[in-house]
Amino acid sequence: MDTETTRRKWDRIYREWKAPFPDVATVLSQNEHLLPAGGRALDLACGLGSNALFLARRGFEVDAIDISEAGIEALAHTARMEGLPIHARVGDVMECQWATEHYDVVVVTRFLERTLVRAIVDALRPGGLLFYQTFVKSKSSDYGPSNPRFLLHDNELIRLFDGLLIRYYRDEARAGRPDAGQRDEAFLVGQRPES
Ligand SMILES: C[S@@+](CC[C@H](N)C(=O)[O-])C[C@H]1O[C@@H](n2cnc3c(N)ncnc32)[C@H](O)[C@@H]1O
């Protein structure tokens, strides 16, 4: 799918979105205690921006980027209504740039572009935290993408971010009772070493 098709697909989804904003990502809600008291955060491929809103409501100044104008408009509207410090911008993360060694927190959920790993790590200031969550190849439901390019292999998230100190990782795959637990996605919190 080329960039323009991707943009149109997500614009349509977000324009037709009727439900309330999606829940904040599990990797953030379940690891909220790891967040610093505040600082700067970056939400990449933010969609409607649930993660950006969650972080801004907890005192972070947030930069949020997505290719979908409709997603960014909805996020910017909510941020304005609540007076939250979110800088939401339309951009293709494959082309646009963001500050390096700048963010206390970077969050990427349900988006996988392996060539961005270096730029994501570079965005973190020393000691900064990455919260990452996305779909795995071994997922047990139809939820999420079917294109294998967008699915993680076993342990891949750990390998991709091996320059970070792993503070949390979970990928249950199909072990045990697949009808229970947190299936379909892998979850990682990594911290950039101080030096
Ligand atoms: C599955 S949604 C996830 C949205 C959000 N992170 C979440 O978890 O709710 C994938 C998002 O990636 C965005 N996206 C896809 N390709 C992109 C690109 N090249 N640059 C920026 N955003 C992109 C889409 O517009 C969509 O909002």
The ligand as an ORCA input file, in Angstrom:
! r2SCAN-3c Opt
* xyz 0 1
  C      -3.432      0.962     13.725
  S      -3.361      2.711     13.697
  C      -2.662      3.029     15.311
  C      -2.956      4.399     15.813
  C      -2.526      4.652     17.256
  N      -1.102      4.566     17.420
  C      -3.237      3.694     18.184
  O      -2.620      2.746     18.678
  O      -4.444      3.903     18.413
  C      -1.980      3.006     12.617
  C      -1.709      4.484     12.389
  O      -0.512      4.651     11.640
  C      -0.689      5.782     10.811
  N       0.317      5.713      9.752
  C       0.459      4.750      8.810
  N       1.517      5.027      8.036
  C       2.041      6.193      8.494
  C       3.151      6.997      8.096
  N       3.948      6.648      7.081
  N       3.400      8.137      8.780
  C       2.599      8.501      9.822
  N       1.542      7.786     10.237
  C       1.281      6.639      9.584
  C      -2.130      5.657     10.337
  O      -2.640      6.863      9.843
  C      -2.819      5.189     11.620
  O      -3.275      6.286     12.369
*
